[in-house]
Amino acid sequence: TPKELKAVQDSCAGNMKMMRHCRQCRADAVGLLGEDRSQEFTKDKFMAMAPEYDLAQRQEVHAGIEKFREELKAAKQAVETLHVTSPQNAPKILVAVATKGGGLVNQHFGHAKEFQVYEVDGKEVRFIGHRKIDHYCQGGYGETATLENIIAAIADCKAVFVAKIGDCPKEKLHAAGIQTVETYDMIDKAALEYYQQYVQETVS
């Protein structure tokens, strides 16, 4: 189970930072974690490709990258100045995040194929691993069973961070004891802010 896997990883880590996101180690892998695209880029296919170069489009992409970098830099600076006060021996909690990457909460709950899970203690936001799930949005077919499986996959998390979520899944998650946080922000910043709120509510 995810809980057992985390316990094994924690016991093996010691003073080293444990690599927790790998699913399959391959030096020749192409694509994303969990999405192998190696067969799209074989030598034969690569040699048959015609080179394409659009300077205007390239400049537009680079401008977008620079804008994102500036936004991410500002968010990181905000995290560094964020002082989370928590009582002594405050508990560590787990939170699930719907993300398309970039260190941001930037994916709709219904579009997520997996959640990234982080452990938060008020000072640090530590990546724990991935929890694979089925798409919730299936056009009204099988969504109830899918939601039950999603809830089971993140049952040990106190909250799930999403860009957007519908009322029905939000109510079911809340009933299962999982809070929903709708935001478009840096994961570390959103998690630390939520932890501050969680501790205050728990103590009070």
C-alpha positions as CSV (number, residue, x, y, z in Angstrom):
1,T,0.0,0.0,0.0
2,P,1.1,3.6,-0.3
3,K,1.4,3.8,3.5
4,E,3.6,0.7,3.6
5,L,5.8,2.0,0.8
6,K,6.3,5.3,2.5
7,A,7.3,3.5,5.7
8,V,9.9,1.5,3.9
9,Q,11.3,4.6,2.1
10,D,11.5,6.5,5.3
11,S,13.3,3.7,7.1
12,C,15.8,3.4,4.2
13,A,16.5,7.1,3.8
14,G,18.6,7.8,6.9
15,N,20.5,11.1,6.3
16,M,20.2,10.8,2.5
17,K,17.5,12.4,0.3
18,M,15.5,9.5,-1.0
19,M,14.5,9.5,-4.7
20,R,10.8,8.7,-4.5
21,H,9.4,9.6,-7.9
22,C,11.1,7.0,-10.2
23,R,8.9,4.3,-11.6
24,Q,11.4,2.7,-13.9
25,C,15.1,3.6,-14.3
26,R,16.2,3.7,-17.9
27,A,19.0,5.8,-19.4
28,D,17.3,5.7,-22.8
29,A,13.8,6.8,-21.6
30,V,12.1,9.6,-23.5
31,G,8.9,11.4,-22.3
32,L,7.5,11.9,-18.8
33,L,7.4,9.8,-15.7
34,G,4.7,7.2,-16.4
35,E,4.5,8.2,-20.1
36,D,7.1,6.4,-22.1
37,R,7.4,8.0,-25.6
38,S,10.6,6.3,-26.7
39,Q,8.9,4.6,-29.7
40,E,8.0,8.0,-31.2
41,F,11.7,8.9,-31.5
42,T,13.5,5.9,-32.9
43,K,16.6,6.5,-35.1
44,D,14.6,5.7,-38.3
45,K,11.8,8.2,-37.5
46,F,14.3,10.8,-36.4
47,M,16.3,10.6,-39.7
48,A,13.0,10.9,-41.7
49,M,12.0,14.1,-39.9
50,A,12.2,17.4,-41.8
51,P,13.8,20.2,-39.7
52,E,11.3,23.0,-38.7
53,Y,12.3,26.4,-37.4
54,D,10.0,29.2,-36.7
55,L,11.9,32.1,-35.1
56,A,8.8,34.1,-34.1
57,Q,7.2,31.1,-32.4
58,R,10.5,30.3,-30.7
59,Q,10.8,33.8,-29.3
60,E,7.2,33.6,-28.1
61,V,7.9,30.4,-26.3
62,H,11.1,31.8,-24.7
63,A,9.2,34.9,-23.5
64,G,6.7,32.6,-21.9
65,I,9.4,30.6,-20.2
66,E,11.1,33.8,-18.8
67,K,7.7,35.0,-17.5
68,F,7.1,31.7,-15.8
69,R,10.6,31.8,-14.3
70,E,10.0,35.3,-12.8
71,E,6.7,34.1,-11.4
72,L,8.3,31.0,-9.9
73,K,11.2,33.1,-8.4
74,A,8.7,35.5,-6.8
75,A,6.8,32.5,-5.3
76,K,10.0,31.0,-3.9
77,Q,10.9,34.3,-2.3
78,A,7.4,34.4,-0.8
79,V,8.0,30.9,0.7
80,E,11.3,32.0,2.2
81,T,9.6,34.9,4.0
82,L,6.6,32.8,5.1
83,H,7.0,32.2,8.8
84,V,4.8,29.3,9.8
85,T,4.3,29.2,13.6
86,S,3.3,25.8,15.0
87,P,3.2,24.4,18.5
88,Q,6.0,22.2,19.8
89,N,5.6,18.6,18.6
90,A,3.1,19.7,15.9
91,P,2.2,16.7,13.7
92,K,3.4,15.9,10.2
93,I,0.6,15.7,7.7
94,L,0.3,14.5,4.2
95,V,-1.4,16.5,1.4
96,A,-2.2,15.4,-2.2
97,V,-1.6,17.8,-5.1
98,A,-3.0,17.8,-8.7
99,T,-0.3,19.2,-10.8
100,K,0.9,19.3,-14.4
101,G,4.4,20.1,-13.3
102,G,6.5,23.2,-12.7
103,G,6.2,22.9,-8.9
104,L,2.6,24.4,-9.1
105,V,-0.9,23.5,-8.2
106,N,-2.2,23.8,-11.7
107,Q,-4.5,20.9,-12.6
108,H,-8.3,20.3,-12.3
109,F,-9.3,17.5,-10.0
110,G,-11.3,15.8,-12.7
111,H,-8.3,15.8,-15.1
112,A,-5.7,14.3,-12.8
113,K,-4.3,10.9,-13.6
114,E,-2.3,10.9,-10.4
115,F,-1.6,13.0,-7.3
116,Q,1.7,14.0,-6.0
117,V,1.9,13.5,-2.2
118,Y,3.9,15.7,0.1
119,E,4.6,15.6,3.8
120,V,4.4,18.9,5.6
121,D,5.6,19.8,9.1
122,G,5.4,23.6,9.1
123,K,9.0,24.1,8.1
124,E,9.5,21.7,5.2
125,V,7.4,20.4,2.4
126,R,8.8,17.0,1.4
127,F,7.8,15.0,-1.7
128,I,6.7,11.5,-0.7
129,G,5.5,9.9,-4.0
130,H,2.8,9.5,-6.6
131,R,-0.6,8.0,-6.2
132,K,-2.0,6.8,-9.6
133,I,-5.7,7.2,-10.1
134,D,-8.3,7.0,-12.9
135,H,-9.8,10.2,-14.4
136,Y,-12.8,11.3,-12.4
137,C,-14.4,13.1,-15.3
138,Q,-15.8,10.3,-17.5
139,G,-18.9,12.0,-18.9
140,G,-21.2,10.7,-16.1
141,Y,-20.2,7.0,-16.5
142,G,-18.5,5.2,-13.6
143,E,-17.7,8.4,-11.7
144,T,-19.1,7.3,-8.4
145,A,-16.9,4.2,-8.3
146,T,-13.9,6.2,-9.6
147,L,-14.3,8.8,-6.8
148,E,-14.4,6.0,-4.2
149,N,-11.1,4.7,-5.6
150,I,-9.6,8.2,-5.6
151,I,-10.7,8.8,-1.9
152,A,-9.1,5.4,-1.0
153,A,-5.8,6.4,-2.7
154,I,-5.4,9.6,-0.7
155,A,-7.3,8.6,2.5
156,D,-4.2,9.3,4.6
157,C,-4.0,12.9,3.3
158,K,-5.5,15.8,5.2
159,A,-6.2,17.8,2.1
160,V,-6.0,17.8,-1.7
161,F,-4.8,20.8,-3.6
162,V,-6.4,21.5,-7.0
163,A,-6.8,24.3,-9.5
164,K,-10.6,23.6,-9.7
165,I,-13.0,20.9,-8.4
166,G,-16.7,20.4,-8.7
167,D,-19.2,20.6,-5.9
168,C,-20.0,16.8,-5.9
169,P,-16.5,15.5,-5.5
170,K,-15.7,18.3,-3.0
171,E,-18.6,17.2,-0.8
172,K,-17.6,13.6,-0.9
173,L,-14.0,14.4,-0.1
174,H,-15.0,16.5,2.9
175,A,-17.3,13.8,4.1
176,A,-14.3,11.4,4.0
177,G,-12.3,13.9,6.1
178,I,-10.2,15.3,3.2
179,Q,-10.3,19.1,2.8
180,T,-10.1,20.6,-0.7
181,V,-7.9,23.7,-1.4
182,E,-8.5,25.4,-4.8
183,T,-5.5,27.5,-5.8
184,Y,-3.0,28.3,-8.5
185,D,0.2,28.7,-6.6
186,M,3.5,27.2,-5.8
187,I,3.1,23.8,-4.1
188,D,5.4,24.6,-1.2
189,K,3.8,28.0,-0.5
190,A,0.2,26.5,-0.7
191,A,1.1,23.6,1.6
192,L,2.8,25.8,4.2
193,E,-0.2,28.2,4.3
194,Y,-2.6,25.3,4.6
195,Y,-0.5,23.8,7.4
196,Q,-0.7,27.1,9.3
197,Q,-4.4,27.0,9.1
198,Y,-4.6,23.3,9.9
199,V,-2.5,23.7,13.1
200,Q,-4.6,26.7,14.2
201,E,-7.9,24.8,13.8
202,T,-6.5,21.7,15.5
203,V,-5.2,23.6,18.5
204,S,-8.3,25.7,18.9
